[in-house]
Amino acid sequence: MAAAPLPRSIALSRRSAVEPFIVMDVMEHAARIEAGGGHVIHLEVGQPAAPAPTVARRAAAAALEAGQVGYTAALGIPALRARIARHYGEIHGVAVDPERVVVTHGSSGGFVLAFLALFEPGDRVAIAAPGYPPYRHVLHALGCEPVLIETRAEDRHALTPERLLEAHRKAPLKGVLVASPANPTGTMMDRAALTALHACARDLNLAFISDEIYHGLDYAFPAVSAVEIGEDVTVINSFSKYFCMTGWRVGWMVVPPGVSRTMERLQQNLSISVPTLSQIAADAAFEGRAEMDLVKATYVENRRILTEGLPQAGLKRFLPADGAFYLYADVSEFTDDSAAFARRMLDAAHVATTPGVDFDPFHGHQFLRISYAGSAPDMAEAVARIGAFLKRG
């Protein structure tokens, strides 16, 4: 949607000239169709259809009923920080000091804190392409230079030490950001791959940031956390995906020893603290893992429906769906403009997907991201609609 012209007296900063997060534009287009009476199958947004764990909702309701909801400590409620630290012992077998845990405004708040703490304006930070768009957009807004490194099928679309070293030799890097399971590809890095990349980053004296927001949603093999590899890492995670708490806007970081005070000072000034009710719900959410594992089982079924049904419908090529809840589908057989293709499919078939150009400026025009975070009936209906759309041409 075109913006209204600004008064002549208002000049916007160059840093504010970030690209749109295209999936949000797709959602808006889909909402207009629905407002007109259309039934859209939503495969565009990475948002679970299930609600937050029952125990989390009850804890928040009880806290609200009890009375005043005020500020918390900037680093988060101590009990929640301790519970997050304990989580790493339970799931990854690693002892994490609660002092290294920072509660954030979703993973998005974590990225802002990490980038501010670790990088100066002008610093070059390596990220994978395809990759989550706000990585590069937020870096740009903070005056840093995102360095997109093309990934390859033979590397399972993950960054490798060789590609990282090559980029560093062209012009020095200050950091690297990895994601496993990754958005939009759904691919994962195994322990050997993550360890090798971390070792390369350490040798080059680069800050190492690991986006682990889709941990818990792993199918091919158990996800490996960077906290298992070393203490000199910054891990960012969230309650949004596995715990189905997108709108609660609560996440966390595990930072290197001695860095928490820096994060605390930043958060004190940027936002004071994360919403109290969200933190109370997050603390309780860990006791709802059995419920969330049932939700995960629905993703497994959705994944089966799509990986078996889409090839029969005509979409035959997509990247390995190791984790998260995405398929990254190659549509080059049908178009060289995935954005236009996605719009046509939304208008004609009422199936919303996200064009790959949101994630990859190199080859994204050949891909669509398909989210399977919804219901099994919606996945089956989507396969039928996509097949009919492709047959019509």
KERO-503614 format. One record per residue: residue in three letters; x, y, z of N, C-alpha, C in turn. Coordinates in steps of 0.1 Angstrom, whole numbers, padded with zeros to 4 digits, always signed. Layout:
# KERO-503614
ALAXYZXYZXYZ/...
//
This chain:
# KERO-503614
MET+0008-0012+0000+0000+0000+0000+0009+0012+0000/ALA+0006+0022-0009+0014+0034-0010+0012+0043+0002/ALA+0023+0049+0007+0022+0058+0019+0018+0072+0014/ALA+0012+0079+0022+0008+0093+0019+0021+0101+0019/PRO+0022+0111+0010+0034+0119+0010+0036+0127+0023/LEU+0049+0128+0026+0052+0135+0039+0052+0150+0037/PRO+0049+0158+0047+0051+0172+0046+0066+0175+0043/ARG+0069+0186+0036+0082+0189+0032+0092+0191+0044/SER+0086+0194+0056+0095+0197+0067+0100+0184+0074/ILE+0095+0173+0070+0098+0160+0076+0108+0152+0067/ALA+0120+0149+0072+0129+0141+0065+0132+0129+0073/LEU+0130+0117+0067+0133+0105+0074+0147+0100+0072/SER+0152+0092+0082+0166+0088+0081+0167+0077+0071/ARG+0179+0076+0066+0183+0065+0057+0181+0051+0063/ARG+0184+0051+0076+0183+0038+0084+0169+0033+0084/SER+0159+0042+0083+0145+0037+0084+0140+0031+0070/ALA+0148+0032+0060+0144+0028+0047+0145+0012+0045/VAL+0140+0005+0055+0141-0010+0054+0130-0015+0045/GLU+0132-0026+0039+0122-0032+0031+0110-0037+0039/PRO+0099-0039+0033+0087-0044+0041+0090-0059+0044/PHE+0083-0064+0054+0083-0078+0057+0071-0084+0049/ILE+0074-0089+0038+0064-0092+0028+0052-0101+0033/VAL+0055-0110+0042+0045-0119+0047+0034-0111+0053/MET+0037-0099+0059+0026-0091+0065+0017-0085+0054/ASP+0023-0082+0043+0016-0076+0032+0006-0087+0026/VAL+0011-0100+0026+0003-0111+0021-0009-0113+0031/MET-0006-0112+0043-0017-0113+0053-0028-0103+0051/GLU-0023-0090+0048-0033-0080+0046-0041-0082+0034/HIS-0035-0087+0023-0042-0090+0011-0053-0101+0013/ALA-0048-0112+0021-0057-0122+0024-0069-0117+0033/ALA-0067-0108+0042-0077-0103+0050-0088-0095+0042/ARG-0083-0088+0031-0093-0082+0022-0102-0092+0015/ILE-0096-0103+0011-0104-0113+0005-0114-0119+0014/GLU-0110-0121+0027-0119-0127+0037-0130-0117+0040/ALA-0126-0104+0040-0137-0094+0043-0147-0094+0033/GLY-0144-0098+0020-0153-0099+0010-0161-0112+0009/GLY-0159-0121+0019-0166-0133+0020-0158-0145+0015/GLY-0145-0144+0011-0137-0155+0006-0132-0163+0018/HIS-0129-0176+0015-0123-0185+0025-0109-0187+0021/VAL-0100-0181+0029-0085-0183+0026-0079-0193+0034/ILE-0071-0202+0028-0063-0212+0035-0050-0205+0038/HIS-0046-0203+0051-0034-0195+0054-0022-0204+0056/LEU-0014-0204+0045-0001-0211+0046+0011-0200+0046/GLU+0008-0188+0048+0018-0177+0046+0025-0174+0059/VAL+0018-0175+0071+0024-0170+0083+0028-0181+0092/GLY+0040-0179+0099+0045-0189+0108+0039-0188+0122/GLN+0026-0190+0123+0019-0188+0135+0011-0201+0138/PRO+0014-0207+0150+0006-0219+0153-0009-0216+0154/ALA-0017-0226+0150-0031-0225+0151-0036-0228+0165/ALA-0028-0235+0173-0032-0239+0186-0029-0228+0196/PRO-0036-0227+0207-0034-0217+0217-0022-0220+0226/ALA-0018-0211+0235-0008-0213+0245-0012-0225+0254/PRO-0002-0231+0261-0006-0242+0270-0016-0238+0280/THR-0025-0247+0283-0035-0244+0293-0030-0239+0306/VAL-0019-0245+0311-0013-0240+0324-0008-0226+0323/ALA-0003-0222+0311+0001-0208+0309-0010-0198+0310/ARG-0021-0202+0303-0033-0193+0302-0039-0191+0316/ARG-0039-0202+0324-0045-0202+0337-0036-0194+0346/ALA-0023-0195+0345-0014-0187+0354-0016-0172+0351/ALA-0017-0169+0338-0018-0154+0335-0032-0149+0340/ALA-0042-0157+0339-0055-0153+0344-0056-0151+0359/ALA-0049-0160+0366-0049-0160+0380-0041-0147+0385/ALA-0030-0144+0378-0022-0132+0381-0030-0120+0379/LEU-0038-0119+0368-0046-0108+0365-0057-0106+0375/GLU-0063-0117+0379-0074-0116+0389-0068-0111+0402/ALA-0056-0115+0405-0050-0112+0418-0048-0097+0421/GLY-0047-0089+0410-0046-0075+0412-0035-0068+0403/GLN-0028-0059+0409-0019-0050+0402-0008-0058+0394/VAL-0006-0054+0382+0004-0060+0373+0014-0049+0370/GLY+0026-0049+0376+0036-0039+0375+0048-0043+0367/TYR+0058-0034+0368+0071-0037+0361+0077-0049+0368/THR+0086-0056+0361+0095-0066+0367+0109-0061+0365/ALA+0119-0068+0370+0133-0065+0368+0135-0065+0353/ALA+0145-0057+0348+0147-0056+0334+0151-0069+0327/LEU+0159-0077+0335+0163-0090+0329+0153-0101+0330/GLY+0142-0098+0337+0131-0107+0338+0128-0112+0352/ILE+0117-0118+0354+0114-0124+0367+0124-0135+0371/PRO+0130-0134+0382+0140-0144+0386+0136-0158+0384/ALA+0124-0161+0388+0119-0175+0387+0119-0180+0373/LEU+0115-0171+0363+0115-0175+0349+0129-0177+0344/ARG+0138-0168+0348+0152-0169+0343+0158-0183+0348/ALA+0154-0186+0360+0159-0199+0366+0153-0211+0359/ARG+0140-0209+0355+0133-0221+0348+0139-0222+0334/ILE+0142-0211+0328+0148-0212+0314+0162-0219+0315/ALA+0170-0215+0325+0183-0221+0327+0181-0236+0329/ARG+0172-0240+0337+0170-0254+0340+0166-0262+0328/HIS+0158-0255+0319+0154-0262+0306+0166-0267+0298/TYR+0178-0260+0299+0189-0264+0291+0196-0277+0297/GLY+0194-0278+0310+0199-0291+0316+0190-0302+0313/GLU+0177-0300+0312+0167-0310+0310+0168-0315+0295/ILE+0169-0305+0286+0168-0309+0271+0182-0311+0265/HIS+0192-0303+0269+0205-0304+0262+0216-0309+0271/GLY+0213-0311+0284+0223-0317+0293+0234-0307+0296/VAL+0231-0294+0296+0241-0284+0298+0237-0275+0310/ALA+0246-0273+0319+0243-0264+0331+0245-0249+0326/VAL+0234-0242+0327+0234-0227+0324+0231-0219+0336/ASP+0240-0210+0339+0238-0201+0350+0226-0191+0347/PRO+0216-0191+0356+0205-0182+0354+0209-0167+0351/GLU+0221-0163+0356+0226-0150+0354+0228-0147+0339/ARG+0230-0157+0331+0232-0156+0317+0219-0155+0309/VAL+0208-0156+0316+0195-0156+0309+0189-0142+0309/VAL+0184-0137+0298+0178-0125+0296+0164-0127+0290/VAL+0153-0123+0297+0140-0124+0291+0137-0112+0282/THR+0132-0114+0270+0131-0104+0260+0117-0103+0254/HIS+0114-0092+0247+0102-0090+0240+0101-0099+0227/GLY+0099-0112+0229+0100-0122+0218+0114-0123+0213/SER+0116-0131+0203+0129-0132+0197+0133-0118+0191/SER+0123-0111+0186+0126-0098+0179+0133-0089+0189/GLY+0129-0088+0201+0136-0079+0211+0150-0084+0214/GLY+0151-0098+0213+0165-0103+0215+0174-0099+0204/PHE+0170-0099+0192+0179-0095+0181+0183-0081+0182/VAL+0174-0072+0186+0177-0058+0188+0188-0057+0199/LEU+0186-0063+0210+0195-0062+0221+0209-0068+0217/ALA+0209-0079+0210+0221-0086+0206+0229-0077+0196/PHE+0222-0072+0186+0229-0064+0176+0234-0051+0182/LEU+0227-0045+0191+0232-0033+0198+0244-0035+0207/ALA+0243-0047+0214+0254-0050+0223+0267-0054+0216/LEU+0266-0061+0205+0277-0068+0199+0283-0060+0187/PHE+0276-0051+0181+0281-0045+0168+0280-0030+0169/GLU+0290-0024+0162+0290-0009+0160+0284-0006+0146/PRO+0279+0006+0144+0275+0010+0131+0286+0007+0120/GLY+0282+0002+0109+0291-0002+0099+0297-0016+0100/ASP+0295-0023+0111+0300-0036+0112+0293-0045+0102/ARG+0300-0055+0097+0295-0065+0087+0291-0078+0094/VAL+0279-0082+0092+0274-0094+0099+0269-0104+0089/ALA+0274-0116+0089+0271-0127+0080+0258-0134+0084/ILE+0249-0135+0074+0237-0143+0075+0234-0151+0063/ALA+0227-0162+0064+0224-0171+0053+0213-0166+0044/ALA+0214-0168+0032+0203-0166+0022+0200-0180+0016/PRO+0188-0185+0017+0176-0178+0023+0177-0177+0038/GLY+0170-0166+0043+0170-0164+0058+0158-0155+0062/TYR+0156-0154+0074+0145-0146+0080+0147-0131+0077/PRO+0138-0125+0070+0140-0111+0065+0144-0101+0076/PRO+0138-0101+0088+0141-0090+0098+0156-0091+0102/TYR+0163-0102+0100+0177-0102+0104+0184-0090+0097/ARG+0183-0090+0083+0189-0080+0076+0183-0066+0077/HIS+0170-0066+0079+0163-0053+0080+0166-0046+0093/VAL+0167-0053+0105+0171-0048+0117+0185-0043+0117/LEU+0194-0052+0112+0208-0048+0111+0209-0035+0103/HIS+0202-0034+0092+0203-0021+0084+0198-0009+0093/ALA+0187-0011+0100+0181+0000+0108+0191+0004+0119/LEU+0199-0005+0123+0209-0001+0134+0222+0004+0128/GLY+0223+0005+0115+0235+0010+0108+0245+0000+0105/CYS+0242-0013+0107+0252-0023+0104+0250-0028+0089/GLU+0259-0036+0084+0258-0041+0071+0256-0056+0071/PRO+0244-0061+0067+0241-0075+0066+0248-0080+0054/VAL+0256-0091+0056+0263-0098+0045+0256-0111+0042/LEU+0249-0111+0031+0241-0123+0027+0250-0133+0020/ILE+0251-0145+0025+0259-0156+0019+0250-0166+0014/GLU+0251-0169+0001+0242-0179-0006+0246-0192-0001/THR+0235-0200+0003+0237-0214+0007+0234-0223-0005/ARG+0239-0235-0003+0238-0245-0015+0232-0258-0010/ALA+0225-0264-0019+0219-0277-0016+0228-0287-0011/GLU+0241-0288-0016+0250-0297-0011+0254-0295+0004/ASP+0252-0283+0009+0255-0280+0023+0242-0280+0031/ARG+0231-0285+0025+0218-0285+0032+0214-0271+0035/HIS+0217-0261+0027+0213-0247+0028+0217-0242+0042/ALA+0228-0245+0046+0234-0239+0059+0247-0232+0056/LEU+0251-0223+0064+0264-0216+0063+0274-0227+0066/THR+0286-0225+0059+0297-0234+0061+0309-0226+0065/PRO+0319-0232+0072+0332-0225+0075+0338-0219+0062/GLU+0338-0227+0051+0344-0222+0039+0338-0210+0033/ARG+0325-0210+0033+0318-0198+0028+0319-0186+0037/LEU+0320-0188+0051+0322-0178+0060+0336-0172+0059/LEU+0345-0180+0058+0359-0175+0056+0361-0168+0043/GLU+0354-0172+0032+0355-0165+0020+0349-0151+0021/ALA+0338-0150+0028+0332-0137+0029+0341-0128+0038/HIS+0347-0133+0048+0355-0126+0057+0368-0120+0050/ARG+0373-0128+0041+0385-0124+0033+0382-0113+0023/LYS+0370-0112+0019+0366-0101+0010+0366-0088+0017/ALA+0360-0088+0029+0360-0076+0038+0357-0082+0052/PRO+0365-0077+0062+0363-0083+0076+0349-0083+0081/LEU+0345-0094+0087+0332-0095+0094+0334-0093+0108/LYS+0323-0089+0115+0323-0088+0130+0314-0099+0137/GLY+0306-0105+0129+0297-0115+0135+0291-0124+0125/VAL+0284-0135+0130+0277-0144+0121+0264-0148+0129/LEU+0253-0150+0122+0241-0154+0127+0236-0167+0120/VAL+0233-0177+0128+0228-0189+0122+0215-0193+0128/ALA+0207-0201+0121+0194-0206+0125+0192-0220+0122/SER+0188-0228+0132+0186-0242+0130+0176-0247+0141/PRO+0164-0252+0137+0158-0252+0123+0157-0238+0117/ALA+0158-0237+0104+0158-0224+0098+0145-0221+0092/ASN+0143-0208+0091+0132-0201+0084+0138-0194+0072/PRO+0134-0197+0060+0121-0204+0056+0123-0219+0052/THR+0136-0224+0052+0139-0236+0046+0134-0248+0054/GLY+0134-0247+0067+0130-0259+0076+0142-0268+0077/THR+0154-0265+0071+0165-0274+0073+0172-0272+0086/MET+0180-0281+0090+0187-0281+0103+0202-0284+0102/MET+0210-0279+0111+0225-0282+0112+0227-0293+0122/ASP+0234-0303+0119+0237-0313+0129+0249-0308+0138/ARG+0253-0316+0148+0263-0311+0157+0276-0309+0150/ALA+0280-0317+0141+0293-0315+0135+0293-0302+0127/ALA+0282-0299+0120+0282-0287+0111+0282-0275+0120/LEU+0274-0275+0131+0273-0263+0140+0287-0261+0147/THR+0293-0272+0151+0306-0271+0158+0317-0266+0149/ALA+0317-0270+0136+0327-0265+0127+0325-0251+0124/LEU+0313-0246+0123+0310-0232+0120+0314-0223+0132/HIS+0311-0228+0144+0314-0220+0156+0329-0219+0157/ALA+0337-0230+0154+0351-0230+0155+0357-0220+0145/CYS+0352-0219+0133+0356-0210+0124+0354-0195+0128/ALA+0342-0193+0134+0338-0180+0139+0348-0176+0150/ARG+0351-0185+0159+0360-0183+0170+0374-0179+0165/ASP+0378-0186+0155+0392-0184+0150+0392-0170+0144/LEU+0381-0165+0138+0381-0152+0131+0377-0141+0141/ASN+0375-0145+0154+0371-0135+0164+0357-0129+0161/LEU+0348-0137+0156+0334-0132+0153+0325-0135+0164/ALA+0315-0125+0166+0304-0128+0175+0295-0139+0169/PHE+0291-0149+0177+0283-0160+0171+0269-0160+0178/ILE+0259-0157+0169+0245-0156+0174+0238-0168+0168/SER+0230-0175+0176+0223-0187+0172+0208-0185+0174/ASP+0200-0184+0164+0186-0183+0165+0180-0197+0166/GLU+0174-0200+0178+0169-0213+0181+0154-0212+0184/ILE+0147-0203+0177+0133-0201+0180+0124-0213+0177/TYR+0129-0222+0167+0121-0234+0163+0126-0246+0170/HIS+0134-0245+0181+0138-0257+0188+0125-0263+0195/GLY+0125-0276+0195+0113-0283+0200+0105-0288+0188/LEU+0107-0282+0176+0100-0286+0164+0110-0292+0155/ASP+0115-0303+0159+0125-0310+0151+0120-0324+0147/TYR+0122-0329+0135+0117-0341+0131+0128-0351+0125/ALA+0138-0345+0118+0148-0354+0112+0158-0359+0123/PHE+0162-0351+0133+0171-0354+0143+0169-0344+0154/PRO+0174-0346+0167+0172-0336+0177+0180-0324+0174/ALA+0174-0312+0177+0181-0300+0175+0192-0298+0185/VAL+0204-0293+0180+0215-0290+0189+0216-0275+0192/SER+0217-0272+0205+0218-0258+0209+0233-0254+0209/ALA+0235-0241+0205+0248-0236+0206+0254-0235+0220/VAL+0245-0236+0230+0251-0236+0244+0258-0249+0246/GLU+0256-0259+0238+0263-0272+0239+0277-0271+0233/ILE+0279-0261+0225+0292-0260+0218+0302-0251+0225/GLY+0297-0240+0232+0306-0232+0239+0298-0221+0247/GLU+0306-0214+0256+0299-0203+0263+0300-0190+0256/ASP+0308-0189+0246+0310-0176+0239+0300-0174+0228/VAL+0288-0178+0231+0277-0177+0221+0266-0169+0226/THR+0258-0163+0217+0245-0156+0221+0234-0164+0215/VAL+0226-0170+0223+0215-0178+0219+0202-0170+0220/ILE+0193-0170+0210+0180-0163+0210+0169-0173+0208/ASN+0160-0173+0217+0148-0183+0216+0136-0175+0220/SER+0125-0182+0219+0112-0176+0221+0101-0186+0225/PHE+0091-0182+0232+0079-0190+0235+0069-0190+0223/SER+0072-0183+0212+0062-0182+0202+0059-0194+0194/LYS+0069-0202+0191+0066-0213+0181+0062-0226+0188/TYR+0072-0233+0195+0069-0245+0202+0058-0244+0212/PHE+0058-0233+0220+0048-0231+0230+0036-0223+0225/CYS+0035-0220+0212+0023-0214+0206+0019-0201+0213/MET+0029-0192+0216+0026-0180+0223+0031-0167+0215/THR+0027-0167+0202+0032-0156+0194+0028-0142+0199/GLY+0015-0141+0202+0010-0128+0206+0014-0123+0221/TRP+0019-0133+0228+0024-0129+0242+0037-0121+0242/ARG+0044-0122+0231+0056-0114+0229+0066-0116+0240/VAL+0070-0129+0242+0080-0131+0253+0090-0142+0248/GLY+0103-0139+0249+0113-0148+0245+0125-0147+0255/TRP+0137-0152+0251+0148-0152+0260+0161-0152+0252/MET+0171-0149+0259+0185-0150+0254+0193-0157+0264/VAL+0204-0165+0260+0214-0169+0268+0227-0163+0263/VAL+0233-0155+0271+0244-0146+0267+0257-0151+0273/PRO+0269-0147+0267+0281-0152+0273+0283-0146+0287/PRO+0290-0153+0296+0293-0148+0310+0298-0134+0309/GLY+0292-0125+0318+0297-0112+0319+0289-0102+0310/VAL+0280-0106+0302+0274-0098+0292+0260-0093+0297/SER+0254-0100+0307+0241-0097+0312+0239-0083+0316/ARG+0249-0077+0323+0247-0063+0327+0245-0054+0315/THR+0252-0056+0304+0251-0048+0292+0237-0049+0287/MET+0232-0061+0286+0218-0064+0281+0208-0057+0291/GLU+0211-0058+0304+0202-0052+0313+0201-0036+0311/ARG+0212-0030+0310+0212-0015+0308+0204-0012+0295/LEU+0206-0019+0284+0199-0016+0272+0184-0018+0274/GLN+0180-0029+0280+0166-0032+0281+0159-0022+0291/GLN+0167-0018+0301+0161-0008+0311+0157+0005+0303/ASN+0165+0009+0293+0163+0021+0286+0154+0020+0274/LEU+0154+0008+0268+0146+0006+0256+0131+0003+0259/SER+0129-0005+0270+0115-0010+0272+0112-0012+0287/ILE+0121-0010+0296+0120-0012+0310+0119-0027+0313/SER+0109-0034+0309+0108-0048+0312+0098-0055+0302/VAL+0098-0068+0301+0088-0075+0293+0075-0076+0301/PRO+0064-0076+0294+0051-0076+0302+0050-0087+0312/THR+0046-0083+0324+0046-0093+0335+0037-0105+0333/LEU+0025-0103+0328+0016-0114+0326+0022-0124+0316/SER+0029-0119+0306+0035-0128+0296+0046-0136+0303/GLN+0054-0130+0312+0064-0137+0319+0059-0148+0328/ILE+0048-0145+0335+0042-0155+0344+0036-0166+0336/ALA+0030-0163+0324+0025-0174+0316+0037-0183+0310/ALA+0048-0176+0307+0059-0183+0301+0065-0193+0312/ASP+0066-0188+0324+0072-0197+0334+0063-0209+0336/ALA+0050-0208+0335+0041-0219+0337+0041-0228+0324/ALA+0044-0222+0313+0044-0230+0300+0052-0242+0300/PHE+0064-0242+0307+0073-0253+0307+0066-0266+0313/GLU+0055-0264+0321+0048-0275+0326+0037-0280+0317/GLY+0036-0273+0305+0027-0278+0295+0033-0285+0283/ARG+0045-0290+0285+0052-0296+0273+0044-0308+0268/ALA+0037-0316+0276+0030-0327+0271+0019-0323+0261/GLU+0012-0312+0265+0002-0306+0256+0008-0301+0243/MET+0020-0295+0244+0026-0289+0232+0032-0300+0223/ASP+0036-0311+0229+0040-0323+0221+0029-0329+0213/LEU+0017-0328+0218+0005-0332+0210+0003-0322+0198/VAL+0005-0309+0201+0005-0300+0190+0016-0303+0179/LYS+0027-0306+0184+0038-0310+0175+0034-0322+0166/ALA+0027-0331+0172+0023-0343+0164+0014-0338+0153/THR+0006-0328+0154-0002-0323+0143+0006-0317+0132/TYR+0018-0311+0136+0027-0306+0125+0033-0318+0117/VAL+0036-0329+0124+0041-0341+0118+0031-0346+0107/GLU+0018-0346+0111+0008-0350+0102+0006-0340+0090/ASN+0007-0328+0093+0006-0317+0083+0017-0319+0073/ARG+0029-0321+0078+0041-0323+0070+0039-0335+0061/ARG+0033-0345+0066+0031-0357+0058+0021-0354+0046/ILE+0010-0347+0050+0000-0344+0040+0006-0336+0029/LEU+0014-0326+0032+0020-0318+0022+0031-0325+0014/THR+0040-0332+0020+0051-0338+0013+0047-0349+0004/GLU+0035-0355+0008+0030-0366-0001+0020-0360-0011/GLY+0013-0349-0007+0002-0344-0016+0007-0334-0026/LEU+0016-0326-0022+0020-0315-0032+0027-0320-0044/PRO+0035-0331-0044+0041-0336-0056+0030-0341-0066/GLN+0020-0347-0060+0009-0352-0068+0001-0340-0074/ALA+0001-0329-0067-0006-0317-0071+0002-0309-0082/GLY+0015-0311-0082+0023-0305-0092+0035-0298-0087/LEU+0036-0295-0073+0048-0289-0067+0057-0301-0062/LYS+0067-0304-0071+0074-0316-0068+0087-0314-0061/ARG+0092-0302-0060+0105-0300-0055+0105-0290-0043/PHE+0110-0294-0031+0111-0286-0020+0123-0290-0011/LEU+0128-0282-0003+0140-0285+0005+0136-0295+0016/PRO+0146-0301+0022+0143-0311+0033+0136-0304+0044/ALA+0125-0310+0048+0117-0304+0059+0121-0310+0072/ASP+0133-0306+0077+0139-0312+0089+0132-0308+0102/GLY+0128-0295+0102+0122-0290+0114+0114-0277+0111/ALA+0110-0270+0122+0101-0259+0121+0087-0263+0116/PHE+0080-0255+0108+0068-0259+0102+0067-0253+0088/TYR+0078-0254+0080+0078-0248+0067+0083-0258+0056/LEU+0077-0256+0044+0083-0262+0032+0087-0250+0023/TYR+0099-0251+0018+0104-0241+0008+0104-0247-0005/ALA+0093-0244-0013+0090-0251-0026+0095-0243-0038/ASP+0101-0251-0047+0107-0246-0059+0095-0245-0069/VAL+0092-0232-0074+0081-0230-0084+0087-0226-0097/SER+0100-0228-0099+0106-0223-0112+0100-0229-0124/GLU+0094-0241-0123+0087-0248-0134+0075-0240-0139/PHE+0070-0231-0130+0058-0224-0133+0060-0209-0135/THR+0070-0203-0129+0072-0189-0129+0086-0185-0126/ASP+0090-0173-0130+0103-0167-0126+0100-0155-0117/ASP+0087-0154-0112+0083-0143-0104+0074-0148-0093/SER+0080-0153-0082+0072-0160-0072+0062-0150-0065/ALA+0066-0137-0065+0056-0128-0058+0043-0127-0067/ALA+0045-0125-0080+0033-0125-0088+0025-0138-0088/PHE+0033-0149-0088+0027-0163-0087+0019-0164-0074/ALA+0024-0160-0063+0017-0161-0050+0005-0152-0050/ARG+0005-0140-0056-0007-0132-0057-0018-0138-0065/ARG-0014-0144-0077-0024-0151-0085-0030-0162-0078/MET-0022-0170-0071-0028-0182-0064-0037-0177-0053/LEU-0033-0166-0046-0042-0161-0035-0055-0156-0041/ASP-0054-0149-0052-0067-0144-0058-0075-0154-0064/ALA-0069-0164-0071-0077-0174-0078-0081-0186-0069/ALA-0072-0191-0061-0074-0203-0053-0076-0200-0038/HIS-0074-0188-0034-0076-0184-0020-0067-0192-0011/VAL-0054-0194-0016-0044-0201-0008-0033-0190-0006/ALA-0030-0187+0006-0020-0176+0009-0006-0183+0012/THR+0004-0179+0004+0018-0184+0007+0027-0172+0006/THR+0039-0173+0010+0049-0162+0011+0059-0164+0000/PRO+0061-0154-0009+0071-0155-0020+0085-0155-0014/GLY+0093-0163-0021+0107-0165-0016+0115-0152-0016/VAL+0111-0142-0024+0119-0129-0024+0119-0123-0011/ASP+0110-0126-0002+0110-0121+0012+0123-0126+0019/PHE+0128-0137+0015+0138-0144+0023+0152-0144+0015/ASP+0151-0143+0002+0164-0145-0006+0164-0137-0018/PRO+0172-0126-0018+0173-0117-0030+0179-0124-0042/PHE+0186-0135-0040+0194-0142-0051+0185-0151-0059/HIS+0178-0160-0052+0170-0170-0059+0155-0171-0054/GLY+0151-0161-0046+0138-0162-0040+0127-0161-0050/HIS+0130-0155-0062+0119-0154-0072+0115-0168-0077/GLN+0122-0178-0074+0119-0192-0078+0112-0200-0067/PHE+0110-0194-0055+0105-0202-0044+0093-0196-0037/LEU+0085-0205-0031+0074-0201-0021+0077-0207-0008/ARG+0074-0200+0003+0074-0206+0016+0060-0210+0019/ILE+0058-0223+0024+0045-0228+0027+0046-0232+0042/SER+0037-0226+0050+0037-0229+0064+0027-0240+0067/TYR+0030-0250+0075+0021-0260+0078+0018-0260+0093/ALA+0016-0248+0099+0013-0246+0113-0002-0247+0116/GLY-0010-0249+0106-0025-0249+0107-0030-0263+0110/SER-0042-0265+0105-0049-0278+0108-0047-0287+0096/ALA-0049-0300+0099-0048-0311+0089-0058-0309+0078/PRO-0071-0306+0081-0081-0304+0071-0077-0292+0061/ASP-0071-0281+0067-0066-0270+0059-0055-0275+0049/MET-0046-0283+0054-0035-0288+0046-0041-0296+0034/ALA-0050-0305+0037-0056-0313+0026-0063-0304+0016/GLU-0071-0294+0021-0078-0285+0012-0068-0277+0004/ALA-0057-0273+0010-0047-0265+0003-0041-0273-0009/VAL-0038-0286-0006-0033-0294-0017-0043-0295-0028/ALA-0055-0297-0025-0065-0297-0036-0066-0284-0044/ARG-0066-0273-0037-0068-0260-0043-0055-0257-0052/ILE-0043-0260-0046-0031-0258-0054-0031-0266-0067/GLY-0035-0279-0065-0035-0288-0077-0044-0282-0088/ALA-0056-0278-0084-0066-0272-0093-0060-0259-0100/PHE-0054-0251-0092-0048-0238-0097-0037-0241-0107/LEU-0028-0251-0104-0018-0254-0114-0023-0260-0127/LYS-0033-0268-0126-0039-0274-0138-0045-0263-0147/ARG-0051-0253-0140-0057-0242-0148-0047-0234-0155/GLY-0035-0234-0149-0024-0226-0154-0024-0212-0150/
//
